[in-house]
Amino acid sequence: MKRDRTDAIFSALADPTRRQVIRALSQQGPSTATGLAANLPVTRQAVTKHLSALADAGLVTATRKGREKLYQISPRPLTDAVSWMADLGARWDERLAALRDHVAGFRRR
Amino acid sequence: MQTVERAITIPAPPEDVWPAVSRSDDLSTWFGAEVELDARPGGRGVFRWPDGTERQAVVEAVEPGRRLSFRWLPFQRTPEGEALTVPSTRVEITLDAVPEGTLVRVVEQPAFSLPATLQTRAAATALAAIEA
């Protein structure tokens, strides 16, 4: 089944540990799994797994650094998720205005 | 901004607004989609947009004249007839009697919760916006 990009982003962010990883990356800047695990209550293996899920969602990108990979945040998908929510709000603004008109029209009849 | 919250005041009492938010025919006039909604807890909703997009929902709670909540199923049918997974969100519509008529509030939020607090950098700001 196809997957909406926003869905992949929200699903990736639904996991609290993955949000911790994102947060740590945003605070530490580009880091290796080892560097991140040092500041997180999880093993390096777990961090690596989460990083790969985040990379699948496009939330982080990896570049090779010696034997390890250097991960960094890719802000675009996060911005996309925010604008998805903004669109959602705009749709409700339109709907509620239409609801008001509908009820007003109904009362006039 | 993890939660989308919108409100409008309608110059009519809640009993006049309730049918507009709970009956399929009425919903279809303002929702932007053709709506078939069984407004009972566990009831199904089918929403068909003019472009061919179709989404389904399940009604979670109903307090007649006061509150309706439903959850979008995390799938939609695209105009091309393909299945697409989308973010699952919950919609809650509440009606409150106010002197001017009815305050209609809509809250739509992803069906997961993010904890608060974040600072610094563009990505962190964006994540904070989602979490707020």
gemmi code that builds the backbone of each chain (N, CA, C; Angstrom):
import gemmi

chains = {
    "A": [
        ("MET", (0.840, -1.191, 0.000), (0.000, 0.000, 0.000), (0.876, 1.241, 0.000)),
        ("LYS", (0.435, 2.239, -0.705), (1.182, 3.496, -0.726), (1.053, 4.217, 0.605)),
        ("ARG", (2.024, 5.062, 0.846), (2.034, 5.762, 2.103), (2.241, 7.258, 1.870)),
        ("ASP", (1.364, 8.022, 2.480), (1.503, 9.462, 2.445), (2.753, 9.825, 3.240)),
        ("ARG", (3.535, 10.801, 2.731), (4.794, 11.159, 3.393), (4.555, 11.672, 4.813)),
        ("THR", (3.493, 12.457, 4.963), (3.186, 12.984, 6.292), (2.903, 11.854, 7.271)),
        ("ASP", (2.243, 10.801, 6.769), (1.940, 9.655, 7.631), (3.223, 9.006, 8.115)),
        ("ALA", (4.191, 8.849, 7.193), (5.473, 8.247, 7.573), (6.163, 9.109, 8.640)),
        ("ILE", (6.056, 10.422, 8.477), (6.693, 11.336, 9.439), (6.028, 11.220, 10.813)),
        ("PHE", (4.686, 11.292, 10.816), (3.983, 11.219, 12.094), (4.177, 9.851, 12.756)),
        ("SER", (4.201, 8.797, 11.953), (4.410, 7.461, 12.524), (5.792, 7.367, 13.162)),
        ("ALA", (6.791, 7.912, 12.457), (8.148, 7.867, 12.996), (8.231, 8.654, 14.296)),
        ("LEU", (7.509, 9.772, 14.354), (7.551, 10.627, 15.542), (6.648, 10.136, 16.662)),
        ("ALA", (5.826, 9.122, 16.369), (4.902, 8.622, 17.387), (5.643, 7.886, 18.502)),
        ("ASP", (6.864, 7.429, 18.196), (7.639, 6.698, 19.189), (8.416, 7.672, 20.078)),
        ("PRO", (8.222, 7.603, 21.406), (8.875, 8.569, 22.294), (10.403, 8.532, 22.234)),
        ("THR", (10.977, 7.331, 22.080), (12.444, 7.252, 22.014), (12.956, 7.932, 20.747)),
        ("ARG", (12.217, 7.750, 19.637), (12.652, 8.394, 18.398), (12.583, 9.905, 18.521)),
        ("ARG", (11.598, 10.391, 19.284), (11.545, 11.848, 19.498), (12.741, 12.302, 20.339)),
        ("GLN", (13.135, 11.440, 21.296), (14.329, 11.766, 22.097), (15.564, 11.823, 21.208)),
        ("VAL", (15.643, 10.883, 20.268), (16.786, 10.855, 19.354), (16.821, 12.142, 18.525)),
        ("ILE", (15.665, 12.533, 17.988), (15.570, 13.776, 17.195), (16.000, 14.976, 18.040)),
        ("ARG", (15.494, 14.973, 19.273), (15.796, 16.085, 20.168), (17.302, 16.141, 20.450)),
        ("ALA", (17.880, 14.962, 20.744), (19.316, 14.901, 21.028), (20.100, 15.373, 19.809)),
        ("LEU", (19.672, 14.940, 18.625), (20.356, 15.359, 17.397), (20.259, 16.864, 17.209)),
        ("SER", (19.104, 17.421, 17.539), (18.927, 18.863, 17.350), (19.775, 19.645, 18.350)),
        ("GLN", (20.028, 19.043, 19.497), (20.840, 19.734, 20.505), (22.336, 19.532, 20.268)),
        ("GLN", (22.726, 18.292, 19.874), (24.146, 17.980, 19.721), (24.689, 18.326, 18.347)),
        ("GLY", (23.772, 18.501, 17.387), (24.235, 18.653, 16.014), (24.573, 17.285, 15.455)),
        ("PRO", (25.154, 17.225, 14.233), (25.448, 15.939, 13.596), (26.209, 15.005, 14.538)),
        ("SER", (25.690, 13.782, 14.692), (26.272, 12.843, 15.653), (26.271, 11.428, 15.101)),
        ("THR", (27.114, 10.600, 15.687), (27.092, 9.168, 15.377), (26.152, 8.490, 16.361)),
        ("ALA", (25.770, 7.250, 16.065), (24.905, 6.496, 16.971), (25.575, 6.384, 18.343)),
        ("THR", (26.890, 6.175, 18.340), (27.625, 6.069, 19.607), (27.524, 7.374, 20.398)),
        ("GLY", (27.706, 8.494, 19.705), (27.632, 9.796, 20.353), (26.260, 10.083, 20.925)),
        ("LEU", (25.244, 9.616, 20.216), (23.870, 9.839, 20.687), (23.545, 8.935, 21.869)),
        ("ALA", (23.987, 7.673, 21.772), (23.675, 6.703, 22.822), (24.269, 7.128, 24.158)),
        ("ALA", (25.400, 7.864, 24.095), (26.057, 8.322, 25.324), (25.126, 9.217, 26.138)),
        ("ASN", (24.225, 9.922, 25.439), (23.339, 10.857, 26.134), (21.895, 10.380, 26.214)),
        ("LEU", (21.664, 9.136, 25.836), (20.291, 8.606, 25.858), (20.255, 7.319, 26.685)),
        ("PRO", (19.114, 7.052, 27.305), (19.022, 5.868, 28.168), (18.779, 4.578, 27.382)),
        ("VAL", (19.371, 4.481, 26.187), (19.199, 3.266, 25.379), (20.543, 2.849, 24.791)),
        ("THR", (20.612, 1.624, 24.336), (21.877, 1.114, 23.796), (22.162, 1.715, 22.424)),
        ("ARG", (23.410, 1.590, 22.001), (23.789, 2.080, 20.681), (23.007, 1.346, 19.593)),
        ("GLN", (22.794, 0.031, 19.834), (22.043, -0.760, 18.850), (20.623, -0.218, 18.680)),
        ("ALA", (19.998, 0.119, 19.833), (18.630, 0.651, 19.780), (18.613, 1.994, 19.061)),
        ("VAL", (19.618, 2.830, 19.368), (19.690, 4.142, 18.712), (19.830, 3.957, 17.200)),
        ("THR", (20.680, 3.008, 16.805), (20.881, 2.747, 15.378), (19.573, 2.350, 14.698)),
        ("LYS", (18.801, 1.505, 15.383), (17.514, 1.082, 14.832), (16.565, 2.267, 14.657)),
        ("HIS", (16.501, 3.098, 15.691), (15.631, 4.271, 15.614), (16.096, 5.236, 14.533)),
        ("LEU", (17.434, 5.397, 14.423), (17.960, 6.293, 13.398), (17.593, 5.799, 12.003)),
        ("SER", (17.592, 4.476, 11.843), (17.268, 3.978, 10.512), (15.780, 4.173, 10.212)),
        ("ALA", (14.910, 4.067, 11.250), (13.484, 4.357, 11.058), (13.281, 5.837, 10.723)),
        ("LEU", (14.040, 6.687, 11.411), (13.933, 8.130, 11.158), (14.435, 8.471, 9.755)),
        ("ALA", (15.491, 7.751, 9.327), (16.025, 7.980, 7.983), (15.008, 7.542, 6.931)),
        ("ASP", (14.304, 6.420, 7.190), (13.275, 5.948, 6.258), (12.184, 6.993, 6.070)),
        ("ALA", (11.865, 7.705, 7.154), (10.832, 8.731, 7.079), (11.384, 10.047, 6.529)),
        ("GLY", (12.689, 10.064, 6.264), (13.317, 11.268, 5.722), (13.641, 12.313, 6.769)),
        ("LEU", (13.517, 11.927, 8.044), (13.728, 12.909, 9.115), (15.208, 13.133, 9.431)),
        ("VAL", (16.033, 12.138, 9.155), (17.475, 12.317, 9.329), (18.191, 11.800, 8.075)),
        ("THR", (19.375, 12.333, 7.849), (20.193, 11.832, 6.750), (21.513, 11.354, 7.339)),
        ("ALA", (22.120, 10.383, 6.659), (23.361, 9.806, 7.177), (24.480, 9.999, 6.164)),
        ("THR", (25.659, 10.323, 6.671), (26.850, 10.325, 5.825), (27.892, 9.460, 6.520)),
        ("ARG", (28.694, 8.787, 5.713), (29.681, 7.885, 6.308), (30.802, 8.674, 6.969)),
        ("LYS", (31.184, 8.227, 8.159), (32.304, 8.869, 8.855), (33.158, 7.746, 9.419)),
        ("GLY", (34.195, 7.381, 8.661), (35.018, 6.248, 9.059), (34.181, 4.986, 9.092)),
        ("ARG", (34.225, 4.272, 10.223), (33.454, 3.026, 10.320), (32.008, 3.283, 10.727)),
        ("GLU", (31.747, 4.516, 11.159), (30.388, 4.827, 11.611), (29.691, 5.779, 10.649)),
        ("LYS", (28.390, 5.970, 10.902), (27.646, 6.937, 10.108), (27.384, 8.171, 10.954)),
        ("LEU", (27.468, 9.315, 10.292), (27.176, 10.569, 10.966), (25.752, 10.981, 10.577)),
        ("TYR", (24.914, 11.134, 11.582), (23.510, 11.464, 11.299), (23.248, 12.935, 11.550)),
        ("GLN", (22.392, 13.502, 10.723), (21.944, 14.854, 11.022), (20.478, 15.017, 10.656)),
        ("ILE", (19.860, 15.989, 11.288), (18.433, 16.220, 11.071), (18.203, 16.840, 9.705)),
        ("SER", (17.172, 16.374, 9.054), (16.741, 16.978, 7.813), (15.451, 17.736, 8.139)),
        ("PRO", (15.529, 19.065, 8.265), (14.381, 19.811, 8.807), (13.144, 19.821, 7.911)),
        ("ARG", (13.321, 19.569, 6.617), (12.222, 19.703, 5.673), (10.978, 18.884, 6.050)),
        ("PRO", (11.133, 17.571, 6.341), (9.942, 16.782, 6.668), (9.204, 17.306, 7.907)),
        ("LEU", (9.974, 17.821, 8.869), (9.331, 18.380, 10.064), (8.510, 19.607, 9.684)),
        ("THR", (9.105, 20.419, 8.806), (8.386, 21.594, 8.324), (7.136, 21.163, 7.559)),
        ("ASP", (7.268, 20.090, 6.769), (6.117, 19.558, 6.035), (4.999, 19.153, 6.991)),
        ("ALA", (5.396, 18.493, 8.087), (4.406, 18.035, 9.056), (3.683, 19.230, 9.672)),
        ("VAL", (4.460, 20.297, 9.923), (3.849, 21.499, 10.491), (2.879, 22.131, 9.484)),
        ("SER", (3.280, 22.165, 8.214), (2.388, 22.801, 7.238), (1.166, 21.921, 6.967)),
        ("TRP", (1.326, 20.601, 7.124), (0.173, 19.712, 6.999), (-0.873, 20.082, 8.052)),
        ("MET", (-0.377, 20.364, 9.276), (-1.302, 20.736, 10.347), (-1.912, 22.109, 10.084)),
        ("ALA", (-1.116, 23.009, 9.494), (-1.641, 24.336, 9.168), (-2.754, 24.215, 8.119)),
        ("ASP", (-2.547, 23.331, 7.124), (-3.576, 23.103, 6.095), (-4.850, 22.573, 6.720)),
        ("LEU", (-4.660, 21.667, 7.679), (-5.803, 21.080, 8.365), (-6.627, 22.185, 9.037)),
        ("GLY", (-5.939, 23.117, 9.681), (-6.621, 24.234, 10.343), (-7.370, 25.099, 9.342)),
        ("ALA", (-6.721, 25.351, 8.190), (-7.354, 26.184, 7.162), (-8.616, 25.512, 6.626)),
        ("ARG", (-8.554, 24.165, 6.472), (-9.749, 23.446, 5.989), (-10.892, 23.592, 6.971)),
        ("TRP", (-10.585, 23.519, 8.277), (-11.658, 23.660, 9.280), (-12.229, 25.076, 9.291)),
        ("ASP", (-11.360, 26.079, 9.063), (-11.866, 27.460, 8.981), (-12.927, 27.557, 7.889)),
        ("GLU", (-12.612, 26.975, 6.725), (-13.566, 27.009, 5.606), (-14.836, 26.259, 5.959)),
        ("ARG", (-14.663, 25.065, 6.547), (-15.832, 24.256, 6.881), (-16.729, 24.956, 7.892)),
        ("LEU", (-16.123, 25.548, 8.921), (-16.945, 26.174, 9.958), (-17.699, 27.384, 9.402)),
        ("ALA", (-17.063, 28.126, 8.498), (-17.767, 29.249, 7.865), (-18.951, 28.717, 7.062)),
        ("ALA", (-18.738, 27.602, 6.354), (-19.820, 26.995, 5.564), (-20.914, 26.449, 6.474)),
        ("LEU", (-20.514, 25.913, 7.627), (-21.501, 25.405, 8.600), (-22.378, 26.558, 9.093)),
        ("ARG", (-21.736, 27.697, 9.413), (-22.492, 28.859, 9.896), (-23.500, 29.302, 8.823)),
        ("ASP", (-23.039, 29.378, 7.571), (-23.933, 29.780, 6.486), (-25.068, 28.781, 6.316)),
        ("HIS", (-24.730, 27.513, 6.451), (-25.746, 26.462, 6.291), (-26.828, 26.597, 7.365)),
        ("VAL", (-26.402, 26.779, 8.612), (-27.367, 26.890, 9.711), (-28.191, 28.179, 9.541)),
        ("ALA", (-27.532, 29.273, 9.146), (-28.243, 30.534, 8.936), (-29.287, 30.373, 7.835)),
        ("GLY", (-28.917, 29.708, 6.754), (-29.839, 29.478, 5.634), (-31.007, 28.615, 6.057)),
        ("PHE", (-30.699, 27.617, 6.862), (-31.724, 26.703, 7.351), (-32.751, 27.451, 8.201)),
        ("ARG", (-32.232, 28.408, 9.029), (-33.127, 29.148, 9.917), (-33.992, 30.145, 9.148)),
        ("ARG", (-33.477, 30.590, 7.987), (-34.258, 31.539, 7.194), (-35.428, 30.860, 6.498)),
        ("ARG", (-35.264, 29.547, 6.239), (-36.303, 28.846, 5.466), (-37.597, 28.728, 6.249)),
    ],
    "B": [
        ("MET", (1.287, 23.132, 18.060), (0.343, 23.023, 16.945), (0.025, 21.574, 16.605)),
        ("GLN", (0.430, 20.685, 17.504), (0.093, 19.286, 17.303), (-1.428, 19.141, 17.240)),
        ("THR", (-2.124, 20.016, 17.970), (-3.578, 20.014, 17.952), (-4.077, 21.174, 17.114)),
        ("VAL", (-4.990, 20.875, 16.205), (-5.635, 21.927, 15.441), (-6.925, 22.270, 16.160)),
        ("GLU", (-7.073, 23.527, 16.537), (-8.265, 23.951, 17.262), (-8.888, 25.122, 16.547)),
        ("ARG", (-10.171, 25.009, 16.251), (-10.861, 26.088, 15.571), (-12.226, 26.270, 16.229)),
        ("ALA", (-12.754, 27.491, 16.156), (-14.061, 27.744, 16.752), (-14.795, 28.803, 15.955)),
        ("ILE", (-16.110, 28.749, 16.054), (-16.935, 29.765, 15.397), (-18.203, 29.911, 16.233)),
        ("THR", (-18.744, 31.130, 16.257), (-20.014, 31.319, 16.952), (-21.110, 31.429, 15.904)),
        ("ILE", (-22.139, 30.635, 16.088), (-23.241, 30.607, 15.129), (-24.492, 31.161, 15.810)),
        ("PRO", (-25.163, 32.132, 15.171), (-26.326, 32.761, 15.803), (-27.565, 31.869, 15.766)),
        ("ALA", (-27.479, 30.728, 16.413), (-28.607, 29.799, 16.510), (-28.358, 28.929, 17.737)),
        ("PRO", (-29.409, 28.450, 18.369), (-29.208, 27.627, 19.570), (-28.625, 26.257, 19.217)),
        ("PRO", (-27.950, 25.604, 20.182), (-27.329, 24.298, 19.911), (-28.288, 23.289, 19.283)),
        ("GLU", (-29.572, 23.319, 19.679), (-30.487, 22.312, 19.109), (-30.686, 22.503, 17.604)),
        ("ASP", (-30.434, 23.734, 17.109), (-30.517, 23.953, 15.666), (-29.198, 23.621, 14.961)),
        ("VAL", (-28.103, 23.678, 15.731), (-26.798, 23.413, 15.121), (-26.516, 21.903, 15.106)),
        ("TRP", (-27.016, 21.195, 16.115), (-26.726, 19.766, 16.246), (-27.051, 18.948, 14.989)),
        ("PRO", (-28.239, 19.131, 14.402), (-28.509, 18.340, 13.189), (-27.495, 18.629, 12.085)),
        ("ALA", (-27.031, 19.882, 12.031), (-26.085, 20.257, 10.972), (-24.737, 19.557, 11.126)),
        ("VAL", (-24.382, 19.182, 12.343), (-23.091, 18.516, 12.536), (-23.223, 17.000, 12.672)),
        ("SER", (-24.450, 16.497, 12.702), (-24.597, 15.065, 12.965), (-25.387, 14.316, 11.892)),
        ("ARG", (-26.078, 15.039, 11.014), (-26.867, 14.350, 9.983), (-26.157, 14.370, 8.644)),
        ("SER", (-26.161, 13.237, 7.980), (-25.416, 13.091, 6.725), (-25.757, 14.176, 5.705)),
        ("ASP", (-27.066, 14.427, 5.479), (-27.472, 15.402, 4.458), (-26.921, 16.785, 4.773)),
        ("ASP", (-27.041, 17.165, 6.062), (-26.554, 18.475, 6.475), (-25.034, 18.563, 6.363)),
        ("LEU", (-24.355, 17.521, 6.864), (-22.886, 17.503, 6.810), (-22.408, 17.659, 5.363)),
        ("SER", (-23.124, 17.005, 4.456), (-22.713, 17.032, 3.047), (-22.765, 18.433, 2.457)),
        ("THR", (-23.577, 19.339, 3.052), (-23.671, 20.684, 2.481), (-22.494, 21.580, 2.869)),
        ("TRP", (-21.833, 21.268, 3.991), (-20.761, 22.183, 4.410), (-19.394, 21.538, 4.599)),
        ("PHE", (-19.336, 20.220, 4.639), (-18.066, 19.580, 4.982), (-17.045, 19.631, 3.845)),
        ("GLY", (-17.569, 19.785, 2.625), (-16.655, 19.756, 1.484), (-16.595, 18.376, 0.876)),
        ("ALA", (-17.357, 17.454, 1.449), (-17.410, 16.082, 0.951), (-18.851, 15.580, 1.084)),
        ("GLU", (-19.150, 14.548, 0.311), (-20.439, 13.893, 0.475), (-20.286, 12.940, 1.667)),
        ("VAL", (-21.146, 13.129, 2.671), (-20.952, 12.423, 3.929), (-22.085, 11.437, 4.208)),
        ("GLU", (-21.695, 10.223, 4.580), (-22.664, 9.259, 5.129), (-22.153, 8.944, 6.510)),
        ("LEU", (-22.874, 9.425, 7.533), (-22.384, 9.227, 8.891), (-23.463, 8.599, 9.753)),
        ("ASP", (-23.095, 7.517, 10.423), (-23.991, 6.873, 11.383), (-23.568, 7.414, 12.754)),
        ("ALA", (-24.239, 8.499, 13.182), (-23.796, 9.223, 14.382), (-24.172, 8.505, 15.677)),
        ("ARG", (-23.624, 7.312, 15.824), (-23.756, 6.552, 17.073), (-22.371, 6.027, 17.412)),
        ("PRO", (-22.063, 5.866, 18.709), (-20.737, 5.319, 19.035), (-20.493, 4.015, 18.269)),
        ("GLY", (-19.375, 3.921, 17.617), (-19.067, 2.742, 16.801), (-19.608, 2.837, 15.384)),
        ("GLY", (-20.393, 3.884, 15.120), (-20.963, 4.050, 13.777), (-19.895, 4.426, 12.761)),
        ("ARG", (-20.151, 4.066, 11.499), (-19.207, 4.333, 10.432), (-19.504, 5.657, 9.736)),
        ("GLY", (-18.473, 6.267, 9.242), (-18.628, 7.450, 8.408), (-17.878, 7.242, 7.109)),
        ("VAL", (-18.492, 7.624, 6.001), (-17.813, 7.584, 4.712), (-17.868, 8.989, 4.133)),
        ("PHE", (-16.727, 9.504, 3.747), (-16.625, 10.867, 3.223), (-16.043, 10.789, 1.814)),
        ("ARG", (-16.796, 11.301, 0.848), (-16.327, 11.272, -0.549), (-16.166, 12.695, -1.049)),
        ("TRP", (-14.927, 13.021, -1.422), (-14.649, 14.371, -1.913), (-14.882, 14.441, -3.418)),
        ("PRO", (-15.147, 15.664, -3.906), (-15.426, 15.816, -5.341), (-14.291, 15.313, -6.231)),
        ("ASP", (-13.050, 15.328, -5.742), (-11.935, 14.875, -6.586), (-11.791, 13.351, -6.611)),
        ("GLY", (-12.679, 12.660, -5.875), (-12.631, 11.198, -5.889), (-11.976, 10.602, -4.652)),
        ("THR", (-11.390, 11.456, -3.810), (-10.801, 10.962, -2.566), (-11.902, 10.445, -1.651)),
        ("GLU", (-11.650, 9.303, -1.027), (-12.626, 8.765, -0.086), (-11.922, 8.412, 1.220)),
        ("ARG", (-12.504, 8.866, 2.333), (-11.964, 8.521, 3.653), (-13.085, 7.959, 4.499)),
        ("GLN", (-12.703, 7.121, 5.454), (-13.687, 6.565, 6.358), (-13.337, 6.918, 7.788)),
        ("ALA", (-14.369, 6.931, 8.618), (-14.176, 7.291, 10.020), (-15.042, 6.394, 10.888)),
        ("VAL", (-14.702, 6.334, 12.156), (-15.510, 5.612, 13.131), (-15.913, 6.596, 14.222)),
        ("VAL", (-17.215, 6.633, 14.528), (-17.700, 7.542, 15.560), (-17.277, 7.003, 16.916)),
        ("GLU", (-16.691, 7.866, 17.729), (-16.234, 7.428, 19.047), (-17.226, 7.791, 20.147)),
        ("ALA", (-17.689, 9.033, 20.145), (-18.594, 9.458, 21.209), (-19.657, 10.400, 20.667)),
        ("VAL", (-20.841, 10.273, 21.219), (-21.946, 11.146, 20.820), (-22.705, 11.571, 22.070)),
        ("GLU", (-22.812, 12.884, 22.277), (-23.726, 13.417, 23.285), (-24.646, 14.333, 22.505)),
        ("PRO", (-25.857, 13.871, 22.189), (-26.743, 14.658, 21.317), (-26.874, 16.107, 21.790)),
        ("GLY", (-26.738, 17.020, 20.856), (-26.859, 18.440, 21.159), (-25.606, 19.049, 21.741)),
        ("ARG", (-24.574, 18.206, 21.957), (-23.416, 18.731, 22.688), (-22.048, 18.313, 22.118)),
        ("ARG", (-21.882, 17.046, 21.763), (-20.542, 16.594, 21.389), (-20.588, 15.418, 20.421)),
        ("LEU", (-19.725, 15.491, 19.436), (-19.570, 14.382, 18.486), (-18.076, 14.203, 18.253)),
        ("SER", (-17.591, 12.981, 18.418), (-16.185, 12.771, 18.072), (-16.055, 11.538, 17.206)),
        ("PHE", (-15.156, 11.650, 16.256), (-14.884, 10.497, 15.389), (-13.404, 10.431, 15.097)),
        ("ARG", (-12.974, 9.252, 14.701), (-11.569, 9.060, 14.366), (-11.464, 8.659, 12.900)),
        ("TRP", (-10.627, 9.375, 12.178), (-10.368, 9.006, 10.788), (-9.601, 7.700, 10.771)),
        ("LEU", (-9.985, 6.811, 9.894), (-9.171, 5.612, 9.714), (-7.896, 6.050, 8.976)),
        ("PRO", (-6.783, 5.373, 9.256), (-5.511, 5.856, 8.692), (-5.296, 5.483, 7.224)),
        ("PHE", (-6.370, 5.425, 6.461), (-6.244, 5.112, 5.031), (-7.164, 6.033, 4.249)),
        ("GLN", (-6.831, 6.273, 3.011), (-7.797, 6.919, 2.136), (-7.661, 6.339, 0.744)),
        ("ARG", (-8.753, 6.486, -0.026), (-8.675, 6.077, -1.428), (-8.382, 7.334, -2.224)),
        ("THR", (-7.355, 7.258, -3.041), (-6.960, 8.431, -3.818), (-7.871, 8.563, -5.037)),
        ("PRO", (-7.852, 9.747, -5.682), (-8.644, 9.920, -6.909), (-8.272, 8.876, -7.965)),
        ("GLU", (-7.034, 8.357, -7.890), (-6.599, 7.341, -8.871), (-7.058, 5.942, -8.478)),
        ("GLY", (-7.812, 5.865, -7.357), (-8.322, 4.568, -6.935), (-7.298, 3.723, -6.200)),
        ("GLU", (-6.264, 4.378, -5.661), (-5.271, 3.617, -4.918), (-5.469, 3.803, -3.420)),
        ("ALA", (-5.042, 2.827, -2.639), (-5.094, 2.953, -1.182), (-3.841, 3.673, -0.723)),
        ("LEU", (-4.017, 4.613, 0.181), (-2.905, 5.418, 0.678), (-3.033, 5.496, 2.187)),
        ("THR", (-1.938, 5.233, 2.913), (-2.023, 5.401, 4.361), (-1.757, 6.868, 4.686)),
        ("VAL", (-2.532, 7.390, 5.596), (-2.438, 8.805, 5.971), (-2.407, 8.897, 7.496)),
        ("PRO", (-2.038, 10.062, 8.051), (-2.006, 10.165, 9.509), (-3.407, 9.955, 10.097)),
        ("SER", (-3.479, 9.183, 11.166), (-4.766, 8.983, 11.836), (-4.987, 10.129, 12.815)),
        ("THR", (-6.124, 10.789, 12.675), (-6.416, 11.879, 13.602), (-7.811, 11.693, 14.180)),
        ("ARG", (-8.025, 12.319, 15.326), (-9.337, 12.301, 15.964), (-9.941, 13.702, 15.857)),
        ("VAL", (-11.225, 13.744, 15.541), (-11.941, 15.016, 15.429), (-12.988, 15.072, 16.525)),
        ("GLU", (-13.003, 16.181, 17.256), (-14.043, 16.350, 18.261), (-14.747, 17.676, 18.002)),
        ("ILE", (-16.063, 17.602, 17.870), (-16.868, 18.801, 17.651), (-17.741, 18.988, 18.885)),
        ("THR", (-17.628, 20.159, 19.520), (-18.488, 20.404, 20.684), (-19.313, 21.669, 20.462)),
        ("LEU", (-20.520, 21.641, 20.996), (-21.431, 22.788, 20.910), (-21.682, 23.303, 22.311)),
        ("ASP", (-21.528, 24.611, 22.487), (-21.827, 25.219, 23.778), (-22.770, 26.393, 23.567)),
        ("ALA", (-23.822, 26.435, 24.378), (-24.743, 27.564, 24.304), (-24.041, 28.801, 24.853)),
        ("VAL", (-24.056, 29.880, 24.064), (-23.499, 31.167, 24.516), (-24.585, 32.214, 24.231)),
        ("PRO", (-24.459, 33.416, 24.846), (-25.507, 34.426, 24.638), (-25.777, 34.722, 23.161)),
        ("GLU", (-24.713, 34.629, 22.328), (-24.880, 34.951, 20.894), (-25.431, 33.774, 20.097)),
        ("GLY", (-25.567, 32.632, 20.719), (-26.053, 31.457, 19.987), (-25.311, 30.211, 20.420)),
        ("THR", (-24.489, 29.671, 19.502), (-23.748, 28.449, 19.813), (-22.274, 28.628, 19.475)),
        ("LEU", (-21.440, 28.278, 20.433), (-20.009, 28.248, 20.155), (-19.691, 26.832, 19.676)),
        ("VAL", (-19.248, 26.742, 18.431), (-18.873, 25.444, 17.864), (-17.359, 25.352, 17.900)),
        ("ARG", (-16.850, 24.339, 18.573), (-15.406, 24.142, 18.636), (-15.023, 22.833, 17.978)),
        ("VAL", (-13.950, 22.879, 17.225), (-13.434, 21.671, 16.576), (-11.999, 21.466, 17.027)),
        ("VAL", (-11.706, 20.281, 17.478), (-10.323, 19.929, 17.813), (-9.964, 18.720, 16.960)),
        ("GLU", (-8.911, 18.839, 16.174), (-8.427, 17.674, 15.426), (-6.979, 17.467, 15.807)),
        ("GLN", (-6.658, 16.257, 16.225), (-5.282, 16.001, 16.625), (-4.837, 14.619, 16.196)),
        ("PRO", (-3.528, 14.512, 15.898), (-3.019, 13.192, 15.558), (-3.310, 12.226, 16.701)),
        ("ALA", (-3.605, 10.988, 16.367), (-3.955, 10.006, 17.386), (-2.716, 9.494, 18.110)),
        ("PHE", (-1.794, 10.375, 18.406), (-0.683, 10.052, 19.298), (-0.355, 11.358, 19.984)),
        ("SER", (0.352, 11.302, 21.113), (0.669, 12.546, 21.799), (2.168, 12.722, 21.947)),
        ("LEU", (2.603, 13.938, 21.768), (4.012, 14.268, 21.922), (4.184, 15.045, 23.225)),
        ("PRO", (5.230, 14.737, 23.996), (5.458, 15.516, 25.214), (5.933, 16.929, 24.875)),
        ("ALA", (5.846, 17.813, 25.829), (6.169, 19.220, 25.585), (7.665, 19.528, 25.652)),
        ("THR", (8.010, 20.713, 25.520), (9.348, 21.306, 25.667), (10.414, 20.942, 24.640)),
        ("LEU", (10.894, 21.921, 24.019), (11.975, 21.816, 23.035), (12.509, 23.213, 22.784)),
        ("GLN", (13.786, 23.327, 22.557), (14.336, 24.630, 22.171), (15.368, 24.483, 21.059)),
        ("THR", (15.826, 25.607, 20.578), (16.947, 25.737, 19.647), (16.832, 25.043, 18.287)),
        ("ARG", (17.397, 25.735, 17.302), (17.534, 25.226, 15.926), (16.218, 25.076, 15.166)),
        ("ALA", (16.328, 25.114, 13.879), (15.142, 25.076, 13.032), (14.313, 23.812, 13.238)),
        ("ALA", (14.982, 22.659, 13.244), (14.264, 21.396, 13.388), (13.580, 21.318, 14.739)),
        ("ALA", (14.290, 21.761, 15.771), (13.739, 21.724, 17.116), (12.507, 22.624, 17.188)),
        ("THR", (12.581, 23.772, 16.521), (11.453, 24.692, 16.506), (10.254, 24.039, 15.829)),
        ("ALA", (10.528, 23.352, 14.724), (9.439, 22.690, 14.010), (8.826, 21.593, 14.873)),
        ("LEU", (9.678, 20.825, 15.533), (9.170, 19.754, 16.388), (8.359, 20.359, 17.537)),
        ("ALA", (8.840, 21.476, 18.061), (8.112, 22.154, 19.140), (6.740, 22.597, 18.644)),
        ("ALA", (6.697, 23.068, 17.398), (5.425, 23.522, 16.835), (4.446, 22.366, 16.735)),
        ("ILE", (4.966, 21.184, 16.394), (4.109, 20.008, 16.316), (3.618, 19.628, 17.706)),
        ("GLU", (4.507, 19.791, 18.677), (4.171, 19.348, 20.028), (3.284, 20.323, 20.785)),
        ("ALA", (3.344, 21.591, 20.414), (2.671, 22.627, 21.213), (1.175, 22.359, 21.377)),
    ],
}
model = gemmi.Model(1)
for chain_id, residues in chains.items():
    chain = gemmi.Chain(chain_id)
    for i, (resn, *xyz) in enumerate(residues, 1):
        res = gemmi.Residue()
        res.name, res.seqid = resn, gemmi.SeqId(i, " ")
        for name, pos in zip(("N", "CA", "C"), xyz):
            atom = gemmi.Atom()
            atom.name, atom.element = name, gemmi.Element(name[0])
            atom.pos, atom.b_iso = gemmi.Position(*pos), 0.0
            res.add_atom(atom)
        chain.add_residue(res)
    model.add_chain(chain)
structure = gemmi.Structure()
structure.add_model(model)
structure.setup_entities()
